[in-house]
Amino acid sequence: MHVVSILILFLLGILTGMIVALPYGPVGFIIIRRFYLFGMKSGMYSAFGMSLSDGFYAAIVGFGLHNILHFVSSIALYAELLLGILLIWIGIRSMNQKLELQIDEEQKHPARDIVSTFFINILNPSLVFWFALAFEIFGKIMHHHDHISMVGTGSAVVGIIAGACLLWFVIGRGIKYLRRKNRDDLVQKINKVTGAVIVGLGVIILILTVIKYFI
């Protein structure tokens, strides 16, 4: 595979990573909350954790690891149940926290931020579908005759991780600007509201999972 093709796949990966990382789900909401309440560093560490799990699923699809794909499919229902329960726990815990706006220098738990969002996002097996669609589109763009090599696939996966981080960096900068305009007395209200939303998302996921089980 030519260098140009590898570069194209990397750029396509960046675009895909940005699209998949759009904050429309519970993990995105958790990251936004951390950006706002704990600062840029906590938010970016959390975004990096999420992007690593995106890269994990992208690698499974891109490299054709069928045994792992089969395993992920077999535990999808249990993963979604666990995700719903975990979100409810996180939301309740968040509502009970007493917080003040923190500066970035006070952030001292990068490993916890990374691991937590990685684990939460890895419980979303539907990502397999999105990355399967993405790599199918990649193949069509490369006209199929230009086989996506291991290097090309790896380039796309790295691009997906980079794209997710890039999107969250831009979002984080915007949130950092908003943080300067808020008072500490609003933090508790914001914390309770965001915690309640996370609980609500967890409940919705549990309900949808139970419905899928009986259907």
Protein Blocks (a to p, Z undefined) as FASTA:
>chain_A
ZZklmmmmmmmmmmmmmmmmpcfbfklmmmmmmmmmnojklmmmmmmmmmmmmmmmmmmm
mnopaklmmmmmmmmmmmmmmmmmmmmmmmmmmmmpccddddfklpcclmlmmmmmmmmm
mmmmklmmmmmmmmmmmmmmnoomaccdfklmmmmmmmmmmmmmmmmmmmmmmmmmmmmm
pcfklmmmmmmmmmmmmmmmmmmmmmmmmmmmmZZ
